[in-house]
Amino acid sequence: MNAIEEHIRKTISKGSRLDGRKLDEIRNIVIEKNLVKTAEGSARVKFGDSEVISGVKLSIGAPFPDTPDQGALMVNVELIPMANPEFESGPPGIDSIEISRQVDKVIRESHVIDMKKLCIEEGEKVWIVSIDIIPINANGNLIDVSCLASLAALQNTFYPLVEDGRVNYKEKTKENLQLENTPLAITIGKIEDSFIVDLDHEEGKAIDARITFGILEDDTICSIQKGENSTLTIDDVSRMLDLAIEKAREMRSKL
């Protein structure tokens, strides 16, 4: 553990943070939609100075053999050096894979998209929803920011025109992608006996453990994933869940 991480832990143990926030305080959230004209849906989300752009593409392809009457979902995260000097160019690393899987899990397990409605011809043709996520400035909490950006992009996604079985990406129809709910990802970090939300980049390296909850409008938990190596007690998880539900309600008002 380096000096910065030790200083962060000592500050948090006293109930404050280096940027002046309270332990349960989320940075200011800004959401902008329909930014990328070449995508079927797009959004940019900022949590303070963490900024992520998400784009949605709709394409037609064959269904998976085990789900012949359902469409498909793919999530890809690219962590570019421009967003944070700790990121490296090349194949996806462990961080980008984790964020991709977490966002995919929240969207898939919440059933925000009814996959059967994406079926065009059973066993032959379905719509494939591809979500591409690129952090522009990565100062922490990328799972939550990426999930919110993806949801915001899905909310303004419209089908492209299909002519003679071929997709015309230059023209969008007025038919939007129907969403069943609005899941949010909320990550809670733990440092000793303290619980904190919306971790910035340095805080994320100093924590003992974290849990990301996928939460629906009625406070139902649709997904849960633990991170880092330290163990958590049942009481820890219960307190983290209560805090996550509270923050989800607060974030939902931003949508």
N, C-alpha and C positions, 0 to 999 in steps of 0.2 A: 504494500500500500504506500502510495507516494504522499508527499506533504499536502497536496491539494485535497486528496481524498480524506486524509486525517482531519484537515481543517473543516471540510464539509460535514463530516460526521460529528465533530465537536459542536459546530454551530447548530446543527439540527437537534442534537441532544438538549440544547437550550431553548428549543421551540421556535427557532428562526432559520432563515435561509440566506445565502449569500446575495441573492437578488432582491431581498427585502420582502418576499412573499411569506404568507403564513404557510404552515405545513399542508393545509387542505385547500390552498388557493390555486386555481387554474389561471394560466396566463390569458391575456385578452385573445379572444377568438374572432377571426375574420374569415368569412366564406364568400367566394366569388364563383359564379357558375358560368358555363358556356363560353369558355375562353379559347378553346382549341377548335377552330372551324373544320379541321379535317377529321375530327372524332365525332362519333354519334352522341357523345355526352362528355362533359369535362368539368372540372372544378379545381380551384386553388384554395387551400386552407392554410391559415397561419395560426399557430399557437405562440404568441409572442414573436420571437424571431425564428422559430421553427416553421418552415414553409414547404408545403408539398403540393405538387400538381398531379392530378389523376385524370386519365382519359379512358373512355370506353369505346371499344370497337365491336361491331356486330358483323359476324360473317356466317355463311352457310356451309355446313359440312355434314359428314356422316356421324350418327350417334355412336356412343360406346356400345359394344355388343350386349352388355348386361343391362343397359337402360335404353332400349330401342325407341321409347316414346318420350325421351327427355332430352333437353338441350344440354349444353356443357358450359362450365365456368372455368376460366383460367385467370390467375392473378400473378403478375410479375412486378417485382420491385428492383429498380436499378439504383444502386448507391454510387453516385459519381463523385470524383475527387473535388469537383467544384463546390459541392455541398458541404464537405468536411474533409480537411486534409488527411484524416485518418482512414478515409476510404481509398481503395485502390482500383484501378482499371482492370478489366479482365472478367473471367467467369464469375457468376454469382458466389459471394462468400457466405459464411454462416449467418451473418446479420441480415443480409437481404433475403435469404431463404426463410429465416425465422419470421420476418415481417410479412413476407408473402403468405406463409402458411397461417399466420395468425389472422390476417385480413380474410383470407379464403375461409377459414374456420368460422369466423363470426358471420360472414355473409351466407355461407352454406348451411350452417346449423340453425340460423334464425329463419331459414326459408323465405328470405326477403324476396327472392325470385322464385316463382312457381316454374320449375324446370319443364313441367309437362306442357305449359303454355308456349314453350319455345319449339315444340315439335311441329314440323311442317308436313312431313310424310314419314309415318312410323317405319323405323328400320332403314330409312333412306336419307332423309334430309332434316336437319334441325338447325336452329340458330345457336351459334357459339358466342358467348359473352366473354370478351377479353378485357381485363382491367390492367392498365399499365400505370405504375406509380413511380414518380421521380421526385425525390427531395431536392429542393433548390437550395435550401439552407437547413442543415441538420443540427439543431441544437436540442436534441433529446425528444423523448416521447413519440418516436416515429410510428409505433404501432397504432396508438390512438389517433394521431393526426392522419395517418394513411387510411385508416378505416373510415374516419369522418369524410375525408376527401373522396374516397371511393363511393360512399353513400350519396354524397352531394352530386357526384358525377352521374350516378345511376338515376337520380331523381330528374335529371334533365336530358335523359337519353331517348332519342327517337329513332325508329327503324329507318334504314335507308330504302330507297325505291328499288324494287325488284322488277326487272323487265326481261321477259322471255327466259326466266330462270336464272338470270345473272344480276348481281348486285350493282346498282349504279350509285357509287359513293359520293357523287357530286350533287345528289338530290336526296333530301330527307323527306319522309312522309310526315303527316300530322299524328301518326300513331306512336305514342310513347311506350317505353318499356314499363309494364305494370309491376309495381312493387307492393308486397303484402304488408310490410311493416318498416320500422326504422331502427335497426340495431345499432348500438354504439359500443365501442371498445373503451373500457376504462382500466388503466393500469395503476395499481397501488404498489408503492415500494415500501420496504421495511428496513430501517436502520436501528439496530438494537431494539428499543421499546417504542420507537416513533414510526408513524405511518405517514407517507407523503404522496401527493398526487402530482401529475404533470411534471415528471422528472426532467430536468435539463440534461445536457450531455454529460457533464461532469458528475452530477448526482447519480446518473444511471450507472456510472462505474464504481460508485462508492457504496451502493446498497448491499444488504445481506441477501435479500430475496425480493421477489415481486410476483404479483399475480395479475393477469389480464382477464377481465370478465367481459363477456358479450352480454349486453343487457337490452331487453325490449321495452316498449312503452309502458307495459304494465308491471315493470320491475322483474319480469321473468328472466332467469339466467339461461342463455342459450349456449354458452361456451365458457370454459374456464381453462387457463393454462398457467402453470407456474414457471418461473424463470430463476436462474442463479442456484447456488448450491446449498445455501443454508436451509435448515428445516423450519417448518411453521407448525405451531400448535393449532388445535381446533379453535381456541379463542382468538388467535391471530387471524385465521381465515374468516371467522365470523365478523370481527371488527373491520377487516379489509373489505368484506362484502358490503357491510352497512355504509361505509364511506363511498364505495364505488356506486352504489344505488343513488346516494345523495348527489354525487357529482354527475351521474348520468341525467338526472332530472334537470340539473342546472345547465348542462350542455345542450339538452334537447330543446330548450327554449331558443337556442341560437339558430335552430333549423327552421 
